[in-house]
């Protein structure tokens, strides 16, 4: 059985997908793996923008906002996974003038509802 943290993460990813779709994103992949690295959501918007999305979810009370937990190591891992994605399945159906951006979605669950915050182009890796 999954623990509370895993369930919160899965719920957060679902909320993030719903939110991104409301902005016009098409969800291409969820929980895509390359080696031991994982991308929570891969989406496309505007026809040629590929979004590599890290989702961070917490349940109140929170000591720090979820998006602050995306550290340098996590960014490196996401960039490596994005390279793997572009070398594999992504090449089949993605446009040649593709722009790759790295986003973060923060989801906080509370008794008062769910708060979703989107941070487009939250960081730029050294290389992709």
N, C-alpha and C positions, 0 to 999 in steps of 0.2 A: 504494500500500500504506500502511496506517496505521502510524504510529510507535508506539513502546512506550508513550508517555504516553496516546495515544488508546485503545490496547488495554486499558491498566490502568483507564482511566476507564470503558470499556464493561463490563469485568469487575466493577468496583466497583458500577456501577448494577445489574447483574444480581444481585449479592449483596445489595444494599440492597433490591431488590424482593422477593427471597426472604425476607429478614428481616422487612420490613414486612407481608408476607402472613402470616407466622407469628404476627404480633401481631393479625391480624384485619383488616388494611387490604385494600381492594379497589383495585388499580392501575387508574386511569382513563386516564392518559396517560403516555407516556415521551418525553422529549426534545421537549416541546411548545414551539413557537416563536411568539413574538409580535414582529414586526419583527425586530430583530437580537438580541433577548433570548430566553433559553431556560430552561425549567424542566426539571430532570432527571426528576423524578417528580411526578405529581399523583395523590394517592390519597384515598380516602374511608374513614372509620372511624366507627363508632357511628351510622351513618345520616345524620348531619348535620354531620360535621366534615370539612372539605376541607383536606388537607395539601399544602402547597407545599414540596417537598423538594429541597434541594440536597445532592448527593452529592460527597464529596471522597475521592479514593482515592490511595494511595501504596504504593510497594513499599519494604520496609526495605532499608537503614537510612534512617530519616527524621530530618531535622533538627528538625522541629516537627510536632506532631499535625495531621493534615489539616484538622480542623474549624476550626483557628485561621486558615485562609486565607480564610474567608468574611468579607470586609471590608465596610465601609459601602457602597461602590459596588455590590458584588454584591448586597447586601440591597436597595438601591434598584431595581436591575434586576429582581430577583425580584418585588418589590412591583408594579412596572410590568407585568411579564408576567402576574401574577395578576389585575390589573385587566383586562387584555386577555382573559384566559381567561374571567373572569366575564361580560364583555360579549358574548362569542361563544358558543362551544359549551357552556360550562358552564351557561348559563341554561336550556338545554333539559331537562336531567335532574337538576339539583341541587335539593335542598329549599329552600323559602323561608326557613327558620330556620337557614340555613347559618352555621357558624362557620368562619372561615378562619384556619389556623395555619401558621407557617413553621418547618419542621424542618430539621435537618442530620443526615446519616448519614455517618459516617467509616468508611472501609474501609482496612485496612492488610494487605497481603499480605507473607508472609515464608516462609522455608523451613519454619517450624514450623506453618504454617496461615494462616487468615484471621481477622482480628479485626474485628468489626463493632460500632460503638458508635452508639447512637441518641440524639439530642438533641432531644426533642420541645419544641415551642414555644421554639426556640433564640433567637429574637429577635422583636421586635414592630416592624414598620415604622411610620413616621409616619402613613401612611394606606394603605388598600387600595381 
